[in-house]
């Protein structure tokens, strides 16, 4: 069974290199692999760090269909909030607690002002 799994893994195109592992080990393909890995590492979306006391806006999905509100309403809340504290869960993911709100937010739900 292990042989079947290894063969399946080695014959699958991987998202990081855009090649099969068997093809990636070919010396002729090493520049392509290096270029793809470099592009992957530099094209990540970086969020600025949010600290206690920073002003943020919250992602607001809005009411109704997106097409109806597309041009009239921003996807971010109109009011700004202060970060009260930063928590971490058991997996060390950060969660942000905002003043006067009863829930915590992920980093992708907040816009640093």
N, CA, C and O atoms as CSV, one atom per row, in Angstrom:
chain,resi,resn,atom,element,x,y,z
A,1,UNK,N,N,0.821,-1.197,0.000
A,1,UNK,CA,C,0.000,0.000,0.000
A,1,UNK,C,C,0.873,1.272,0.000
A,1,UNK,O,O,0.535,2.261,-0.651
A,2,UNK,N,N,1.980,1.233,0.727
A,2,UNK,CA,C,2.849,2.393,0.811
A,2,UNK,C,C,3.427,2.758,-0.549
A,2,UNK,O,O,3.565,3.942,-0.857
A,3,UNK,N,N,3.760,1.789,-1.353
A,3,UNK,CA,C,4.302,2.037,-2.690
A,3,UNK,C,C,3.292,2.778,-3.552
A,3,UNK,O,O,3.658,3.681,-4.304
A,4,UNK,N,N,2.033,2.404,-3.448
A,4,UNK,CA,C,0.976,3.072,-4.225
A,4,UNK,C,C,0.848,4.531,-3.796
A,4,UNK,O,O,0.721,5.419,-4.640
A,5,UNK,N,N,0.881,4.779,-2.493
A,5,UNK,CA,C,0.759,6.151,-1.979
A,5,UNK,C,C,1.947,6.998,-2.419
A,5,UNK,O,O,1.757,8.139,-2.840
A,6,UNK,N,N,3.149,6.480,-2.336
A,6,UNK,CA,C,4.354,7.226,-2.739
A,6,UNK,C,C,4.322,7.525,-4.226
A,6,UNK,O,O,4.657,8.635,-4.638
A,7,UNK,N,N,3.926,6.562,-5.034
A,7,UNK,CA,C,3.829,6.791,-6.482
A,7,UNK,C,C,2.777,7.841,-6.809
A,7,UNK,O,O,2.985,8.677,-7.688
A,8,UNK,N,N,1.661,7.801,-6.114
A,8,UNK,CA,C,0.607,8.796,-6.328
A,8,UNK,C,C,1.117,10.196,-5.956
A,8,UNK,O,O,0.888,11.160,-6.687
A,9,UNK,N,N,1.802,10.296,-4.826
A,9,UNK,CA,C,2.358,11.577,-4.387
A,9,UNK,C,C,3.364,12.111,-5.399
A,9,UNK,O,O,3.326,13.291,-5.749
A,10,UNK,N,N,4.250,11.263,-5.866
A,10,UNK,CA,C,5.308,11.690,-6.784
A,10,UNK,C,C,4.804,11.977,-8.194
A,10,UNK,O,O,5.528,12.565,-8.997
A,11,UNK,N,N,3.585,11.575,-8.505
A,11,UNK,CA,C,3.051,11.840,-9.843
A,11,UNK,C,C,1.955,12.909,-9.827
A,11,UNK,O,O,1.221,13.064,-10.802
A,12,UNK,N,N,1.849,13.637,-8.726
A,12,UNK,CA,C,0.866,14.710,-8.591
A,12,UNK,C,C,1.567,16.061,-8.708
A,12,UNK,O,O,2.628,16.259,-8.116
A,13,UNK,N,N,0.989,16.984,-9.458
A,13,UNK,CA,C,1.548,18.331,-9.596
A,13,UNK,C,C,1.338,19.081,-8.277
A,13,UNK,O,O,0.220,19.142,-7.765
A,14,UNK,N,N,2.412,19.649,-7.732
A,14,UNK,CA,C,2.347,20.361,-6.465
A,14,UNK,C,C,2.202,21.859,-6.703
A,14,UNK,O,O,2.778,22.416,-7.638
A,15,UNK,N,N,1.426,22.491,-5.840
A,15,UNK,CA,C,1.129,23.914,-6.024
A,15,UNK,C,C,2.348,24.804,-5.817
A,15,UNK,O,O,2.427,25.873,-6.423
A,16,UNK,N,N,3.287,24.404,-4.992
A,16,UNK,CA,C,4.439,25.263,-4.720
A,16,UNK,C,C,5.422,25.319,-5.879
A,16,UNK,O,O,6.017,26.368,-6.126
A,17,UNK,N,N,5.606,24.212,-6.598
A,17,UNK,CA,C,6.581,24.183,-7.695
A,17,UNK,C,C,5.934,24.123,-9.071
A,17,UNK,O,O,6.597,24.361,-10.081
A,18,UNK,N,N,4.653,23.809,-9.115
A,18,UNK,CA,C,3.909,23.639,-10.374
A,18,UNK,C,C,4.474,22.485,-11.200
A,18,UNK,O,O,4.308,22.445,-12.419
A,19,UNK,N,N,5.135,21.558,-10.535
A,19,UNK,CA,C,5.712,20.379,-11.181
A,19,UNK,C,C,5.451,19.150,-10.314
A,19,UNK,O,O,5.137,19.263,-9.129
A,20,UNK,N,N,5.584,17.987,-10.921
A,20,UNK,CA,C,5.556,16.742,-10.170
A,20,UNK,C,C,6.913,16.587,-9.488
A,20,UNK,O,O,7.924,17.009,-10.049
A,21,UNK,N,N,6.966,15.989,-8.281
A,21,UNK,CA,C,8.261,15.816,-7.617
A,21,UNK,C,C,9.280,15.054,-8.466
A,21,UNK,O,O,10.471,15.362,-8.435
A,22,UNK,N,N,8.818,14.078,-9.211
A,22,UNK,CA,C,9.749,13.364,-10.091
A,22,UNK,C,C,10.365,14.297,-11.124
A,22,UNK,O,O,11.553,14.183,-11.427
A,23,UNK,N,N,9.572,15.221,-11.670
A,23,UNK,CA,C,10.079,16.184,-12.645
A,23,UNK,C,C,10.933,17.264,-11.982
A,23,UNK,O,O,11.889,17.755,-12.583
A,24,UNK,N,N,10.595,17.633,-10.754
A,24,UNK,CA,C,11.323,18.701,-10.061
A,24,UNK,C,C,12.758,18.290,-9.741
A,24,UNK,O,O,13.631,19.150,-9.624
A,25,UNK,N,N,13.012,17.006,-9.599
A,25,UNK,CA,C,14.366,16.533,-9.297
A,25,UNK,C,C,15.264,16.482,-10.528
A,25,UNK,O,O,16.462,16.227,-10.407
A,26,UNK,N,N,14.712,16.716,-11.685
A,26,UNK,CA,C,15.506,16.740,-12.912
A,26,UNK,C,C,16.365,18.005,-12.918
A,26,UNK,O,O,15.857,19.096,-12.659
A,27,UNK,N,N,17.661,17.869,-13.210
A,27,UNK,CA,C,18.577,19.009,-13.197
A,27,UNK,C,C,18.189,20.089,-14.201
A,27,UNK,O,O,18.452,21.269,-13.972
A,28,UNK,N,N,17.571,19.700,-15.303
A,28,UNK,CA,C,17.160,20.683,-16.307
A,28,UNK,C,C,16.029,21.569,-15.803
A,28,UNK,O,O,15.863,22.692,-16.280
A,29,UNK,N,N,15.253,21.080,-14.846
A,29,UNK,CA,C,14.107,21.833,-14.331
A,29,UNK,C,C,14.443,22.652,-13.083
A,29,UNK,O,O,13.602,23.418,-12.613
A,30,UNK,N,N,15.651,22.508,-12.539
A,30,UNK,CA,C,15.971,23.193,-11.285
A,30,UNK,C,C,15.836,24.723,-11.361
A,30,UNK,O,O,15.403,25.321,-10.376
A,31,UNK,N,N,16.181,25.388,-12.474
A,31,UNK,CA,C,15.927,26.838,-12.530
A,31,UNK,C,C,14.434,27.178,-12.460
A,31,UNK,O,O,14.051,28.178,-11.853
A,32,UNK,N,N,13.593,26.344,-13.085
A,32,UNK,CA,C,12.153,26.579,-13.032
A,32,UNK,C,C,11.624,26.423,-11.608
A,32,UNK,O,O,10.794,27.206,-11.148
A,33,UNK,N,N,12.123,25.397,-10.922
A,33,UNK,CA,C,11.697,25.157,-9.541
A,33,UNK,C,C,12.131,26.320,-8.655
A,33,UNK,O,O,11.336,26.813,-7.854
A,34,UNK,N,N,13.363,26.760,-8.784
A,34,UNK,CA,C,13.870,27.868,-7.982
A,34,UNK,C,C,13.083,29.142,-8.246
A,34,UNK,O,O,12.755,29.871,-7.310
A,35,UNK,N,N,12.775,29.421,-9.511
A,35,UNK,CA,C,12.017,30.619,-9.846
A,35,UNK,C,C,10.605,30.555,-9.256
A,35,UNK,O,O,10.121,31.548,-8.713
A,36,UNK,N,N,9.949,29.413,-9.355
A,36,UNK,CA,C,8.589,29.267,-8.848
A,36,UNK,C,C,8.554,29.418,-7.330
A,36,UNK,O,O,7.649,30.058,-6.794
A,37,UNK,N,N,9.523,28.840,-6.637
A,37,UNK,CA,C,9.572,28.979,-5.181
A,37,UNK,C,C,9.848,30.416,-4.764
A,37,UNK,O,O,9.304,30.882,-3.763
A,38,UNK,N,N,10.679,31.120,-5.513
A,38,UNK,CA,C,10.940,32.528,-5.231
A,38,UNK,C,C,9.691,33.368,-5.434
A,38,UNK,O,O,9.377,34.228,-4.611
A,39,UNK,N,N,8.977,33.122,-6.527
A,39,UNK,CA,C,7.733,33.853,-6.777
A,39,UNK,C,C,6.713,33.590,-5.683
A,39,UNK,O,O,6.028,34.511,-5.239
A,40,UNK,N,N,6.605,32.345,-5.245
A,40,UNK,CA,C,5.654,32.019,-4.184
A,40,UNK,C,C,5.994,32.735,-2.884
A,40,UNK,O,O,5.094,33.179,-2.171
A,41,UNK,N,N,7.268,32.852,-2.570
A,41,UNK,CA,C,7.650,33.472,-1.305
A,41,UNK,C,C,7.487,34.989,-1.333
A,41,UNK,O,O,7.261,35.596,-0.286
A,42,UNK,N,N,7.595,35.610,-2.494
A,42,UNK,CA,C,7.501,37.067,-2.558
A,42,UNK,C,C,6.096,37.569,-2.841
A,42,UNK,O,O,5.837,38.760,-2.675
A,43,UNK,N,N,5.187,36.713,-3.259
A,43,UNK,CA,C,3.847,37.152,-3.613
A,43,UNK,C,C,2.799,36.837,-2.550
A,43,UNK,O,O,1.619,36.692,-2.869
A,44,UNK,N,N,3.214,36.732,-1.309
A,44,UNK,CA,C,2.278,36.517,-0.214
A,44,UNK,C,C,1.729,37.861,0.225
A,44,UNK,O,O,2.445,38.863,0.226
A,45,UNK,N,N,0.462,37.880,0.598
A,45,UNK,CA,C,-0.124,39.113,1.096
A,45,UNK,C,C,0.337,39.325,2.526
A,45,UNK,O,O,0.145,38.454,3.375
A,46,UNK,N,N,0.933,40.453,2.800
A,46,UNK,CA,C,1.421,40.759,4.127
A,46,UNK,C,C,0.499,41.770,4.792
A,46,UNK,O,O,0.212,42.829,4.234
A,47,UNK,N,N,0.048,41.434,5.969
A,47,UNK,CA,C,-0.766,42.361,6.743
A,47,UNK,C,C,0.142,43.091,7.726
A,47,UNK,O,O,1.024,42.471,8.321
A,48,UNK,N,N,-0.056,44.390,7.907
A,48,UNK,CA,C,0.716,45.075,8.940
A,48,UNK,C,C,0.287,44.567,10.322
A,48,UNK,O,O,-0.870,44.196,10.520
A,49,UNK,N,N,1.210,44.554,11.255
A,49,UNK,CA,C,0.898,44.076,12.599
A,49,UNK,C,C,-0.085,45.007,13.282
A,49,UNK,O,O,-0.016,46.227,13.135
A,50,UNK,N,N,-0.999,44.414,14.030
A,50,UNK,CA,C,-1.951,45.177,14.828
A,50,UNK,C,C,-1.580,44.970,16.281
A,50,UNK,O,O,-1.380,43.838,16.722
A,51,UNK,N,N,-1.488,46.051,17.021
A,51,UNK,CA,C,-1.110,46.003,18.427
A,51,UNK,C,C,-2.217,46.582,19.286
A,51,UNK,O,O,-3.149,47.206,18.777
A,52,UNK,N,N,-2.114,46.376,20.580
A,52,UNK,CA,C,-3.076,46.922,21.531
A,52,UNK,C,C,-3.072,48.444,21.412
A,52,UNK,O,O,-2.012,49.070,21.389
A,53,UNK,N,N,-4.260,49.030,21.336
A,53,UNK,CA,C,-4.403,50.481,21.232
A,53,UNK,C,C,-4.542,50.997,19.813
A,53,UNK,O,O,-4.848,52.174,19.622
A,54,UNK,N,N,-4.326,50.157,18.810
A,54,UNK,CA,C,-4.468,50.583,17.416
A,54,UNK,C,C,-5.937,50.746,17.040
A,54,UNK,O,O,-6.802,50.058,17.581
A,55,UNK,N,N,-6.213,51.656,16.114
A,55,UNK,CA,C,-7.563,51.851,15.585
A,55,UNK,C,C,-7.767,50.943,14.386
A,55,UNK,O,O,-6.912,50.865,13.503
A,56,UNK,N,N,-8.904,50.254,14.357
A,56,UNK,CA,C,-9.216,49.324,13.273
A,56,UNK,C,C,-10.669,49.474,12.854
A,56,UNK,O,O,-11.495,50.005,13.596
A,57,UNK,N,N,-10.962,49.000,11.660
A,57,UNK,CA,C,-12.332,48.853,11.188
A,57,UNK,C,C,-12.592,47.370,10.999
A,57,UNK,O,O,-11.661,46.595,10.779
A,58,UNK,N,N,-13.858,46.973,11.083
A,58,UNK,CA,C,-14.240,45.570,10.998
A,58,UNK,C,C,-14.832,45.294,9.625
A,58,UNK,O,O,-15.555,46.122,9.070
A,59,UNK,N,N,-14.516,44.114,9.079
A,59,UNK,CA,C,-15.103,43.695,7.812
A,59,UNK,C,C,-16.593,43.512,8.008
A,59,UNK,O,O,-17.027,42.811,8.922
A,60,UNK,N,N,-17.379,44.145,7.144
A,60,UNK,CA,C,-18.830,44.097,7.230
A,60,UNK,C,C,-19.352,43.542,5.917
A,60,UNK,O,O,-19.253,44.195,4.878
A,61,UNK,N,N,-19.907,42.339,5.960
A,61,UNK,CA,C,-20.376,41.719,4.712
A,61,UNK,C,C,-21.596,42.440,4.151
A,61,UNK,O,O,-21.903,42.287,2.969
A,62,UNK,N,N,-22.291,43.213,4.960
A,62,UNK,CA,C,-23.417,44.000,4.462
A,62,UNK,C,C,-24.700,43.198,4.349
A,62,UNK,O,O,-24.725,41.991,4.592
A,63,UNK,N,N,-25.741,43.881,3.982
A,63,UNK,CA,C,-27.059,43.275,3.846
A,63,UNK,C,C,-27.394,43.134,2.376
A,63,UNK,O,O,-27.022,43.982,1.565
A,64,UNK,N,N,-28.084,42.083,2.036
A,64,UNK,CA,C,-28.557,41.916,0.672
A,64,UNK,C,C,-27.469,41.493,-0.292
A,64,UNK,O,O,-26.371,41.112,0.114
A,65,UNK,N,N,-27.790,41.565,-1.584
A,65,UNK,CA,C,-26.856,41.126,-2.611
A,65,UNK,C,C,-25.725,42.131,-2.785
A,65,UNK,O,O,-25.917,43.339,-2.647
A,66,UNK,N,N,-24.565,41.614,-3.087
A,66,UNK,CA,C,-23.394,42.460,-3.261
A,66,UNK,C,C,-23.583,43.432,-4.430
A,66,UNK,O,O,-23.143,44.578,-4.350
A,67,UNK,N,N,-24.220,42.999,-5.495
A,67,UNK,CA,C,-24.394,43.844,-6.678
A,67,UNK,C,C,-25.203,45.085,-6.344
A,67,UNK,O,O,-24.972,46.148,-6.920
A,68,UNK,N,N,-26.153,44.963,-5.417
A,68,UNK,CA,C,-26.991,46.106,-5.061
A,68,UNK,C,C,-26.263,47.143,-4.221
A,68,UNK,O,O,-26.563,48.334,-4.316
A,69,UNK,N,N,-25.318,46.713,-3.408
A,69,UNK,CA,C,-24.626,47.640,-2.516
A,69,UNK,C,C,-23.211,47.954,-2.973
A,69,UNK,O,O,-22.475,48.670,-2.293
A,70,UNK,N,N,-22.836,47.419,-4.117
A,70,UNK,CA,C,-21.462,47.477,-4.590
A,70,UNK,C,C,-20.911,48.899,-4.652
A,70,UNK,O,O,-19.770,49.136,-4.253
A,71,UNK,N,N,-21.671,49.804,-5.125
A,71,UNK,CA,C,-21.145,51.149,-5.338
A,71,UNK,C,C,-21.503,52.106,-4.222
A,71,UNK,O,O,-20.991,53.225,-4.188
A,72,UNK,N,N,-22.372,51.696,-3.304
A,72,UNK,CA,C,-22.841,52.640,-2.300
A,72,UNK,C,C,-22.306,52.390,-0.906
A,72,UNK,O,O,-22.303,53.308,-0.085
A,73,UNK,N,N,-21.850,51.174,-0.606
A,73,UNK,CA,C,-21.447,50.862,0.751
A,73,UNK,C,C,-20.095,50.173,0.770
A,73,UNK,O,O,-19.845,49.244,0.002
A,74,UNK,N,N,-19.229,50.637,1.653
A,74,UNK,CA,C,-17.915,50.023,1.811
A,74,UNK,C,C,-18.059,48.685,2.519
A,74,UNK,O,O,-19.018,48.469,3.260
A,75,UNK,N,N,-17.114,47.793,2.294
A,75,UNK,CA,C,-17.152,46.503,2.978
A,75,UNK,C,C,-16.589,46.592,4.391
A,75,UNK,O,O,-16.636,45.609,5.131
A,76,UNK,N,N,-16.057,47.751,4.783
A,76,UNK,CA,C,-15.529,47.966,6.131
A,76,UNK,C,C,-16.486,48.822,6.929
A,76,UNK,O,O,-17.164,49.684,6.370
A,77,UNK,N,N,-16.550,48.597,8.226
A,77,UNK,CA,C,-17.469,49.338,9.093
A,77,UNK,C,C,-17.164,50.833,9.042
A,77,UNK,O,O,-16.032,51.243,8.785
A,78,UNK,N,N,-18.182,51.626,9.289
A,78,UNK,CA,C,-17.994,53.078,9.278
A,78,UNK,C,C,-17.325,53.556,10.558
A,78,UNK,O,O,-16.575,54.532,10.540
A,79,UNK,N,N,-17.592,52.875,11.671
A,79,UNK,CA,C,-16.992,53.270,12.940
A,79,UNK,C,C,-15.644,52.583,13.124
A,79,UNK,O,O,-15.404,51.494,12.601
A,80,UNK,N,N,-14.778,53.238,13.873
A,80,UNK,CA,C,-13.478,52.649,14.188
A,80,UNK,C,C,-13.499,52.157,15.630
A,80,UNK,O,O,-14.210,52.698,16.477
A,81,UNK,N,N,-12.718,51.138,15.889
A,81,UNK,CA,C,-12.639,50.526,17.213
A,81,UNK,C,C,-11.185,50.450,17.634
A,81,UNK,O,O,-10.286,50.397,16.795
A,82,UNK,N,N,-10.958,50.444,18.942
A,82,UNK,CA,C,-9.611,50.280,19.482
A,82,UNK,C,C,-9.407,48.829,19.883
A,82,UNK,O,O,-10.314,48.178,20.401
A,83,UNK,N,N,-8.204,48.335,19.635
A,83,UNK,CA,C,-7.860,46.978,20.040
A,83,UNK,C,C,-7.599,46.985,21.542
A,83,UNK,O,O,-6.731,47.707,22.033
A,84,UNK,N,N,-8.369,46.165,22.263
A,84,UNK,CA,C,-8.241,46.100,23.718
A,84,UNK,C,C,-7.146,45.116,24.134
A,84,UNK,O,O,-6.327,45.420,25.001
A,85,UNK,N,N,-7.138,43.927,23.505
A,85,UNK,CA,C,-6.086,42.964,23.804
A,85,UNK,C,C,-5.955,41.967,22.668
A,85,UNK,O,O,-6.857,41.812,21.845
A,86,UNK,N,N,-4.812,41.294,22.642
A,86,UNK,CA,C,-4.520,40.284,21.632
A,86,UNK,C,C,-4.428,38.942,22.341
A,86,UNK,O,O,-3.629,38.773,23.263
A,87,UNK,N,N,-5.252,37.982,21.907
A,87,UNK,CA,C,-5.261,36.641,22.494
A,87,UNK,C,C,-4.677,35.649,21.514
A,87,UNK,O,O,-4.596,35.911,20.314
A,88,UNK,N,N,-4.273,34.509,22.039
A,88,UNK,CA,C,-3.832,33.392,21.201
A,88,UNK,C,C,-4.595,32.158,21.629
A,88,UNK,O,O,-4.862,31.954,22.813
A,89,UNK,N,N,-4.947,31.328,20.642
A,89,UNK,CA,C,-5.626,30.080,20.970
A,89,UNK,C,C,-4.597,28.975,21.158
A,89,UNK,O,O,-3.394,29.236,21.185
A,90,UNK,N,N,-5.061,27.769,21.286
A,90,UNK,CA,C,-4.171,26.633,21.551
A,90,UNK,C,C,-3.195,26.381,20.392
A,90,UNK,O,O,-2.115,25.828,20.600
A,91,UNK,N,N,-3.579,26.792,19.162
A,91,UNK,CA,C,-2.706,26.646,17.993
A,91,UNK,C,C,-1.849,27.872,17.735
A,91,UNK,O,O,-1.211,27.978,16.687
A,92,UNK,N,N,-1.830,28.800,18.684
A,92,UNK,CA,C,-1.059,30.050,18.617
A,92,UNK,C,C,-1.544,31.010,17.537
A,92,UNK,O,O,-0.788,31.879,17.102
A,93,UNK,N,N,-2.789,30.868,17.099
A,93,UNK,CA,C,-3.378,31.840,16.185
A,93,UNK,C,C,-3.777,33.077,16.974
A,93,UNK,O,O,-4.279,32.969,18.093
A,94,UNK,N,N,-3.556,34.250,16.394
A,94,UNK,CA,C,-3.899,35.492,17.083
A,94,UNK,C,C,-5.367,35.832,16.879
A,94,UNK,O,O,-5.924,35.656,15.795
A,95,UNK,N,N,-5.972,36.320,17.944
A,95,UNK,CA,C,-7.331,36.848,17.904
A,95,UNK,C,C,-7.321,38.196,18.592
A,95,UNK,O,O,-6.645,38.382,19.604
A,96,UNK,N,N,-8.068,39.132,18.045
A,96,UNK,CA,C,-8.063,40.496,18.535
A,96,UNK,C,C,-9.398,40.802,19.201
A,96,UNK,O,O,-10.459,40.590,18.613
A,97,UNK,N,N,-9.337,41.303,20.437
A,97,UNK,CA,C,-10.520,41.700,21.182
A,97,UNK,C,C,-10.612,43.217,21.095
A,97,UNK,O,O,-9.652,43.921,21.409
A,98,UNK,N,N,-11.763,43.716,20.671
A,98,UNK,CA,C,-11.956,45.147,20.496
A,98,UNK,C,C,-12.770,45.720,21.651
A,98,UNK,O,O,-13.575,45.014,22.260
A,99,UNK,N,N,-12.560,46.997,21.952
A,99,UNK,CA,C,-13.286,47.641,23.039
A,99,UNK,C,C,-14.780,47.658,22.756
A,99,UNK,O,O,-15.206,47.909,21.629
A,100,UNK,N,N,-15.559,47.392,23.775
A,100,UNK,CA,C,-17.033,47.438,23.749
A,100,UNK,C,C,-17.665,46.408,22.821
A,100,UNK,O,O,-18.836,46.554,22.471
A,101,UNK,N,N,-16.944,45.384,22.414
A,101,UNK,CA,C,-17.521,44.322,21.591
A,101,UNK,C,C,-17.313,42.984,22.309
A,101,UNK,O,O,-16.316,42.786,23.003
A,102,UNK,N,N,-18.260,42.084,22.130
A,102,UNK,CA,C,-18.247,40.836,22.886
A,102,UNK,C,C,-17.622,39.660,22.159
A,102,UNK,O,O,-17.751,38.525,22.619
A,103,UNK,N,N,-16.959,39.886,21.054
A,103,UNK,CA,C,-16.336,38.760,20.349
A,103,UNK,C,C,-14.935,39.133,19.913
A,103,UNK,O,O,-14.550,40.302,19.923
A,104,UNK,N,N,-14.180,38.115,19.531
A,104,UNK,CA,C,-12.825,38.353,19.037
A,104,UNK,C,C,-12.810,38.192,17.523
A,104,UNK,O,O,-13.683,37.542,16.950
A,105,UNK,N,N,-11.812,38.787,16.885
A,105,UNK,CA,C,-11.735,38.826,15.426
A,105,UNK,C,C,-10.407,38.271,14.945
A,105,UNK,O,O,-9.386,38.403,15.621
A,106,UNK,N,N,-10.426,37.651,13.776
A,106,UNK,CA,C,-9.208,37.217,13.102
A,106,UNK,C,C,-8.545,38.410,12.449
A,106,UNK,O,O,-9.172,39.459,12.298
A,107,UNK,N,N,-7.287,38.269,12.058
A,107,UNK,CA,C,-6.545,39.376,11.428
A,107,UNK,C,C,-7.170,39.781,10.092
A,107,UNK,O,O,-7.193,40.967,9.761
A,108,UNK,N,N,-7.674,38.825,9.327
A,108,UNK,CA,C,-8.240,39.164,8.018
A,108,UNK,C,C,-9.593,39.850,8.110
A,108,UNK,O,O,-10.114,40.301,7.090
A,109,UNK,N,N,-10.175,39.942,9.293
A,109,UNK,CA,C,-11.435,40.642,9.476
A,109,UNK,C,C,-11.240,42.093,9.883
A,109,UNK,O,O,-12.216,42.824,10.050
A,110,UNK,N,N,-9.992,42.521,10.044
A,110,UNK,CA,C,-9.704,43.871,10.551
A,110,UNK,C,C,-8.873,44.660,9.555
A,110,UNK,O,O,-8.018,44.119,8.853
A,111,UNK,N,N,-9.150,45.949,9.517
A,111,UNK,CA,C,-8.411,46.879,8.664
A,111,UNK,C,C,-7.744,47.902,9.576
A,111,UNK,O,O,-8.417,48.629,10.306
A,112,UNK,N,N,-6.425,47.949,9.526
A,112,UNK,CA,C,-5.667,48.899,10.358
A,112,UNK,C,C,-5.845,50.307,9.803
A,112,UNK,O,O,-5.681,50.536,8.605
A,113,UNK,N,N,-6.179,51.239,10.678
A,113,UNK,CA,C,-6.403,52.635,10.270
A,113,UNK,C,C,-5.153,53.453,10.563
A,113,UNK,O,O,-5.126,54.655,10.296
